């Protein structure tokens, strides 16, 4: 893989700005320092954890692809998923 010039480096990060009180800022900086990560990385991890705890609007998708089935199994999807015979 060829090395890229730092000027050509592209990532998927979006820069944002937040405001926190001084006490939280100091505690967060110390927390991050003890874990040898940046404050930005602590924020990313914390946001990821908080968002992951939110209920998904499609919880059934977590099961997609983990079950085996037959070609005509989808004919009963309304009955199985929505507890009704037809949409």
C-alpha positions as CSV (number, residue, x, y, z in Angstrom):
1,X,0.0,0.0,0.0
2,X,1.5,3.3,-1.0
3,X,2.2,6.0,1.6
4,X,0.1,9.1,1.3
5,X,1.3,12.6,2.0
6,X,-0.2,14.0,5.2
7,X,-1.8,16.7,3.0
8,X,-3.7,14.0,1.1
9,X,-4.9,12.1,4.2
10,X,-8.7,11.9,4.4
11,X,-10.7,10.5,7.3
12,X,-14.4,10.3,8.1
13,X,-14.3,12.6,11.2
14,X,-16.5,15.6,11.6
15,X,-15.2,18.4,13.8
16,X,-17.6,19.7,16.4
17,X,-17.5,21.9,19.4
18,X,-19.0,21.4,22.8
19,X,-19.1,23.5,26.0
20,X,-18.6,22.0,29.4
21,X,-18.1,23.5,32.8
22,X,-14.5,23.8,34.2
23,X,-14.9,21.0,36.7
24,X,-16.2,18.5,34.1
25,X,-13.4,19.5,31.7
26,X,-10.7,18.9,34.4
27,X,-12.1,15.6,35.4
28,X,-12.5,14.4,31.8
29,X,-9.0,15.5,31.0
30,X,-7.6,13.5,34.0
31,X,-9.8,10.5,33.1
32,X,-8.5,10.5,29.6
33,X,-4.9,11.0,30.7
34,X,-5.1,8.0,33.0
35,X,-6.2,5.9,30.1
36,X,-3.6,7.4,27.8
37,X,-6.2,8.6,25.3
38,X,-7.0,12.1,24.1
39,X,-10.0,14.1,25.4
40,X,-11.4,13.8,21.8
41,X,-11.1,10.0,21.9
42,X,-12.8,9.9,25.3
43,X,-15.7,12.0,23.9
44,X,-16.0,9.7,20.8
45,X,-16.1,6.6,23.0
46,X,-18.5,8.1,25.4
47,X,-20.8,9.2,22.6
48,X,-20.6,5.8,21.0
49,X,-21.5,4.1,24.3
50,X,-24.4,6.5,24.9
51,X,-25.9,6.1,21.4
52,X,-25.5,2.3,21.5
53,X,-27.7,2.2,24.6
54,X,-30.6,3.8,22.7
55,X,-33.3,1.4,21.5
56,X,-33.0,0.7,17.8
57,X,-36.1,1.5,15.7
58,X,-35.6,-1.9,14.0
59,X,-34.5,-4.2,16.8
60,X,-35.2,-7.3,14.6
61,X,-32.3,-6.3,12.3
62,X,-29.9,-7.5,14.9
63,X,-31.0,-11.0,13.9
64,X,-30.7,-10.5,10.2
65,X,-28.6,-13.2,8.6
66,X,-28.1,-15.4,11.6
67,X,-30.9,-17.8,11.0
68,X,-31.3,-20.4,8.3
69,X,-34.6,-20.7,6.6
70,X,-36.6,-21.9,3.6
71,X,-37.4,-19.8,0.5
72,X,-41.1,-19.5,1.4
73,X,-40.5,-18.5,5.0
74,X,-41.1,-14.8,4.1
75,X,-44.7,-15.6,3.3
76,X,-45.4,-15.7,7.1
77,X,-43.5,-12.6,8.0
78,X,-46.6,-10.6,8.9
79,X,-47.8,-13.3,11.1
80,X,-44.5,-13.8,12.9
81,X,-43.4,-10.1,13.2
82,X,-46.7,-8.3,13.5
83,X,-48.9,-11.1,14.9
84,X,-51.4,-10.7,12.0
85,X,-52.1,-12.6,8.8
86,X,-51.9,-9.8,6.2
87,X,-50.4,-6.3,6.2
